């Protein structure tokens, strides 16, 4: 399961699943907020059984005024208005692992 300690709040979620790239699926166990504080957070993020890491949704990030770029070895998220890069990641074993520089800037 993803890491529940990365969430600011969690609520049990009964029903729903996420399909992984290998066609297997994991049950959504909880839904919650991720961010620096409750006032600067992303809502409706899923905690999914079967995941080793928490995942960020590209569509949710883009829907919040960001653009995302990928290359063969890295990725970035930048705020559309300021063009400031707020998250960067490196590709490791076909997964882009990112660290949040400031969630406040991508909300």
N, C-alpha and C positions, 0 to 999 in steps of 0.2 A: 504494500500500500504506500501511497505517497506519504510525505511527512506532515502530519497534522500540526506539528509545532510551528510550521510556517504560516498558519492561519491566525488571523485576529479573532475570528469567531467561526463557529461551526454549528450547523443544525443537521440533525439526522435526516436523511433523504431516502425514502422508500420507493424504489422503482428507477428504471432507467439504467442504461449501460453505455459504455464507450467502446467502439471497435478499434483495435490497434492495427498497425500496418501488416501484421502477420495473420490477419483475419480472426484472431482470438478477441475476446471481449472481456471487459472488467466491469463489475457492478459499481455504480455510483453509490457510495455509502453516506456521504455528507456533502453539504453545499455550504459555502462560507465566503468570507472576505479575506483578501490578501492585500497587504500594503504596509505603509509606515505608521498609520494611525487609522482609527475608524472613520475619520473625516476625509482621509486621503487614501482610498482603497478601491479595489476592484471587487464588485459584487458578483455573486452567482458563479464562483469558481468551484469546481468539483474536486472532491477527494475520491479517488478511484481505487478499488481493490485491484491488485495485480500490477500496479505501477511501482517502479523503484524510485521514481522522481516525480515531483509535482510538475505539471505541464501548464504553460500559458497558452491561451488561445490566440492565434494570429488574427483571426477575425475580430475578437474582442479588442485587441490592442489597436488595430486599424480603425475600428469603429469609435475609438476614443481620441481620434485626431493624430495618429502617428503613421509613419510609413516605415516599412521594413525591407531590408535588403539582405540577400543571402549570396554567398559565394561558396566555393568548394570547401573552404576551411573555416569560415566565420559568418556571423550574422550581426546585424545591428538594428536597433529601433530608434527612430528620431522623431521628435515632435514636429509636426507639419508647419506650425506657425513660426517656431524659432529655429528650426532645422538643427537643434541641439541633440546630439546622441545621448540617449538616456539609458540604454541597455546595450551591452555587447556580449557576444558569446562565441565560443570556439567549438568547432565540430569535433566530437570524440565518439568513435564507434557508431557513426551514422546518426548521432543525436547532437543537436546544438545545445550546449550547456551555457546558460547565461547567468550573469550576476546583475542584480538591479543596482544601478547607480543612484537613482532617485525615482521611486514610484510617484512621488509628488509631481514630477515633471511630465509623466506619461498619462496622468489621469485627466 
